[in-house]
């Protein structure tokens, strides 16, 4: 009786071993057939653009709409990628087609602070190459300031549909921001905090054309509503 039990146990052991061997060989065959995994072709042909948006105090900004856009003729958007920053200021725009994009940040009451050359970002331009991954892009915004006023002629009458332009006093670029006066000669410019040169062009009303620049110091939340230009 004991011999029969021993023989039965040896038989079970042999069957278990053969079954285990078959499973191992089958798994090896499947692995050999599948081969090593390669990265998705789409990811190899695209780039990742991830980072953080902060304010002037380096605090994370939530709810910032970050977009990368390619514009075609007549400034019509042809390609756009976007993301919304979370409570930590983090945004993620993965699998972006290689190319040069216009970077835009949108949040009510804030304006984008154009960064210096850093990684793929230069000013408001972003250049991405296939296979690149940027995980810590730092972007900044500041609370906007307002420059408002009225443009009047020599007799105190308003000058409608005239152009009023402002640019940073320390800027060497031709980056004027332009507003058009309404029927009362009023204008409104939304700018970053700082010092600005203001100029007015009422050439449709006055042959003199472009007026000489006036230096205005501005800070966040302050609007010189009593400004008048004659």
C-alpha atoms as one frame of an Amber mdcrd trajectory, in Angstrom:
protein
   0.000   0.000   0.000   2.803   2.417   0.925   4.609   1.632  -2.358   1.443
   2.498  -4.366   1.089   5.845  -2.552   4.757   6.687  -3.168   4.424   5.815
  -6.842   1.274   7.958  -7.080   3.025  10.941  -5.482   5.982  10.570  -7.872
   3.545  10.485 -10.778   1.827  13.696  -9.590   5.186  15.418  -9.145   6.227
  14.484 -12.664   2.940  15.774 -14.118   3.257  19.050 -12.170   6.810  19.513
 -13.404   5.803  18.829 -17.017   2.885  21.285 -16.677   5.169  23.987 -15.220
   7.676  23.373 -18.047   4.950  23.788 -20.686   3.779  27.058 -19.103   7.335
  28.436 -18.990   8.026  27.502 -22.600   4.732  29.030 -23.737   5.474  32.287
 -21.915   8.952  32.395 -23.434   7.554  31.866 -26.897   5.044  34.704 -26.446
   7.761  37.018 -25.169  10.035  36.206 -28.085   7.169  36.764 -30.507   6.207
  40.121 -29.003   9.765  41.427 -28.823  10.890  44.500 -26.839   8.395  47.337
 -26.510   9.254  50.523 -28.381   7.966  53.983 -27.477   4.819  55.087 -29.321
   5.596  56.638 -32.670   3.356  59.602 -31.865   5.402  60.525 -28.768   8.672
  60.312 -30.705   7.317  62.814 -33.231   5.937  65.285 -30.671   7.093  67.306
 -27.670   5.800  67.795 -24.106   5.341  71.272 -22.614   4.723  71.214 -18.847
   5.402  73.696 -16.066   4.104  76.139 -13.463   2.485  79.590 -13.538   3.227
  81.932 -10.612   2.448  85.546  -9.716   4.835  88.396  -8.906   5.277  86.996
  -5.370   6.176  83.544  -6.770   2.867  82.094  -5.550   1.128  79.481  -7.751
  -1.700  80.807  -9.914  -4.750  78.588 -10.394  -7.119  78.870 -13.334  -4.637
  80.236 -15.884  -5.454  79.256 -19.464  -2.135  78.376 -21.118  -2.241  78.108
 -24.914   0.235  77.369 -27.696  -0.985  78.649 -31.060   0.232  78.795 -34.630
  -1.323  81.674 -36.568  -1.827  81.724 -40.296  -2.922  84.454 -42.659  -4.833
  87.396 -41.183  -3.805  86.179 -37.725  -6.178  83.216 -37.879  -5.320  80.346
 -35.513  -4.458  77.209 -37.480  -3.165  74.995 -34.609  -3.930  75.408 -30.892
  -3.010  73.394 -27.786  -4.181  74.373 -24.313  -4.226  73.559 -20.603  -5.651
  75.069 -17.392  -3.366  75.441 -14.377  -4.413  73.652 -11.161  -4.264  74.806
  -7.525  -0.484  74.329  -7.568  -0.105  76.379 -10.714   0.817  73.286 -12.725
  -0.167  72.934 -16.377   0.423  70.103 -18.843   0.362  70.199 -22.643   1.656
  66.814 -23.863   2.206  65.507 -27.393   2.552  68.856 -29.136   3.516  68.738
 -32.790   6.975  70.163 -33.460   6.938  73.812 -34.490   7.098  77.436 -33.353
   4.135  78.644 -31.316   2.775  81.856 -29.830   2.481  81.505 -26.043  -0.527
  83.127 -24.352  -1.595  83.205 -20.692  -5.119  84.276 -19.776  -6.502  85.027
 -16.305  -8.866  87.815 -15.411  -7.104  90.797 -13.849  -3.622  89.520 -14.818
  -1.189  89.982 -17.670   1.616  87.720 -18.796   5.169  88.780 -17.941   7.142
  87.837 -21.090  10.063  85.659 -19.921  13.632  86.027 -21.035  15.145  83.255
 -23.149  14.654  80.067 -21.114  14.555  76.599 -22.661  12.040  76.624 -25.502
  10.527  79.986 -24.438  11.750  83.350 -25.707   9.404  86.245 -24.982   6.018
  85.025 -26.201   7.500  82.537 -28.682   7.897  78.804 -27.974   9.958  76.559
 -30.244   9.515  72.808 -29.808  11.370  69.969 -31.518  10.250  66.366 -31.901
  11.135  64.194 -28.911  11.730  67.095 -26.498  10.182  67.039 -23.024  10.081
  70.172 -20.892   8.656  69.390 -17.450   9.523  72.528 -15.440   8.781  75.566
 -17.603   8.377  78.626 -15.346   5.804  81.220 -16.466   4.770  84.410 -14.660
   1.834  86.780 -14.550   1.294  90.088 -12.729  -1.816  92.014 -11.772  -2.591
  94.456 -14.528  -2.411  98.231 -14.158  -4.568 100.717 -16.046  -3.696 103.945
 -17.796  -6.828 105.932 -18.595  -7.513 109.507 -19.608  -8.933 111.835 -22.258
  -7.407 113.327 -25.373  -8.442 116.976 -25.948  -7.609 119.596 -28.526  -6.319
 123.098 -27.740  -9.824 124.407 -27.081 -10.655 121.570 -24.710 -12.814 119.630
 -27.166 -12.491 115.813 -27.170 -10.618 114.101 -30.001 -12.449 110.890 -30.960
 -10.959 108.009 -32.946  -7.409 109.092 -32.170  -4.609 106.685 -31.296  -2.980
 106.673 -27.850   0.014 104.381 -27.396   2.155 103.319 -24.432   5.345 101.328
 -24.021   7.704 100.578 -21.160  10.122 103.447 -20.567  13.084 101.052 -20.406
  12.176  99.026 -23.493  14.259  99.264 -26.639  11.708  97.298 -28.644   8.938
  98.775 -30.722   6.321  97.139 -28.473   3.727  99.929 -28.241   0.285  99.099
 -26.895  -2.399 101.094 -28.676  -5.886 102.268 -27.706  -8.390 104.299 -29.747
 -10.283 107.148 -28.096 -14.084 107.061 -27.952 -16.481 109.886 -28.816 -15.529
 111.686 -25.582 -11.811 111.374 -26.290 -11.453 108.782 -23.505  -8.909 105.952
 -23.716  -7.941 102.952 -21.592  -4.713 100.937 -21.690  -4.122  97.704 -19.762
  -0.419  97.336 -18.912   2.020  95.668 -16.551   3.182  97.716 -13.533   6.059
 100.040 -14.387   6.986 103.349 -16.017   5.611 104.114 -19.465   6.027 106.494
 -22.363   2.669 107.732 -23.660   2.155 109.229 -27.099  -0.969 110.346 -28.974
  -1.587 110.463 -32.705  -4.543 112.617 -33.713  -3.364 113.160 -37.278  -6.950
 113.023 -38.532  -7.669 116.119 -36.436  -4.320 117.927 -36.273  -1.671 118.244
 -38.979   1.018 118.030 -36.283   0.640 114.244 -36.210   2.470 112.275 -33.541
   2.710 114.025 -30.197   5.930 113.897 -28.115   6.068 111.091 -25.520   5.023
 111.824 -21.915   6.514 109.767 -19.065   3.927 108.256 -16.716   4.792 106.188
 -13.658   2.310 103.402 -13.062   1.793 100.740 -10.444  -0.595  97.844 -10.084
  -4.167  98.905  -9.450  -3.572 102.640 -10.043  -5.246 104.504 -12.881  -4.542
 108.174 -13.699  -8.140 108.878 -14.736  -7.588 112.642 -14.755  -4.869 112.494
 -17.412  -5.557 114.854 -20.276  -3.491 115.343 -23.394  -3.714 118.489 -25.480
